[in-house]
Every structure is written in structure tokens, then in C-alpha cells.
């Protein structure tokens, strides 16, 4: 579907959403009606054909997310809510825990190792609000409200249209927005991670000297970063370290054994 067709469909869907906010869905279940009347037509206007590019109830480690949007490869997860959910508050704030659970389960799922390019975004949407969350972050990077959809239609197309998602355009926009402060943020994160590791060592081995703890925390942080570099370059399975930690924790740490 062309961008002009998308604009025409989006305008009609916005009008429908405004009407449904007042009239309601009658006897239809609100979340399911939001999917069929608003979200699925929006996805189709963006190029995602039913069944071919929209997979319903995609399984993630014993859980399921409402949609997987895909081309020849997985592109984005979507968690859908009712149009009437949170009319005067943040949809993300209400459903943060659920979204974070999906992200954690996905990052630990063996499924991710079978993807040449893992999914990096999840969309929380009820049409009146759309929140794009990167799977390595805890807050939305891009958010839209109903009143934003028409004036920001070009931005929505750039982020979510099938051809753009397949070309990783959303990651390019993300990088452009974050680039200015990325180096400083990374340095701040390194300091915070080093402190967390050092505090963990100090709690478990209080007899060790400050120099020993500082050296050990830096060495462990260096290894974490090295592992992530290998994962990024697909030299080892994506999130292999996180899954190994999860397995170790379930087998040993919860049994109150020494986890050091």
C-alpha cells in the first residue's frame, strides 16, 4: 500500500476511533473489537497483510503477545489493549509490568537464537495510544496519542510501515535521536554497572579488600561487555549469557547456595 493510501486509511480510522470512544462497542468485547476495527486495519494500511505479515498470539517462553508483525523475518511485537483503556492516563504506565515481562521472557527464550536478526521493538497500542519500547530499555522511545496520529502521520509511517520496518528505519531514527548523548550515557551506565557488581561482591565477600573488589568488578564487567559484543556479531547465541544466568539462578541461587 502506498503512503497516500495509508494517509487516506489513517484519516478514516481516526474518525472511527473518535466515534467508538463515544458510542462504545455495543456487545462486542472491547479489546477484541479494538483489534479488528482499528489495529488490524491500521497494520494493513501500513502494509502488513493478515496472516502473511500479522501473526496473532505469538508464543514467547510460555507466554504470548497479541501480534508479531513480520516480513520474511520477525520485525516487531504488538501488545493490544482496548480503545477505552486509560482514556486519561498513560497506557504504558498501567501495563508496564506486562510489557517488561514479555521483554524479559523474549530475551531469555531459545526462540531468539533461531532469528538471524532478533526483534528489537515491542509496540503497546490501543489506537488512542501507541508506545514503541526497545527491548533493552524500560520506557517508550516513541509515543503517539490519538490527537497526534494525523499531524505526525509521516513519522508513524517512517517508524512502522512494513517497508521501513524491514529496512530497520526505526533503529536509524532511534540512533539519530540518541546519538548526541549516547557516549555520555554509556559512560554513566558503565560506572553504575561497575558499582552494582562491586556492591554485590562486597556483600558476599566482606573480608576482601577494596582493591580486590574493584579489580574483580572491572574484570567481570569487561567480560560482560565482551560477551555482548560476540552476541551482537552473532558469534555466539543472542542473550546466551542471560539464559545461562537464569538457569543457574533457578538451580542454585534459590536453594540458598553460595552464589558468588
Order of alpha helices (4+ residues) and beta strands (2+ residues): alpha-alpha-alpha-beta-beta-beta-alpha-beta-beta-beta-alpha-alpha-alpha-alpha-alpha-alpha
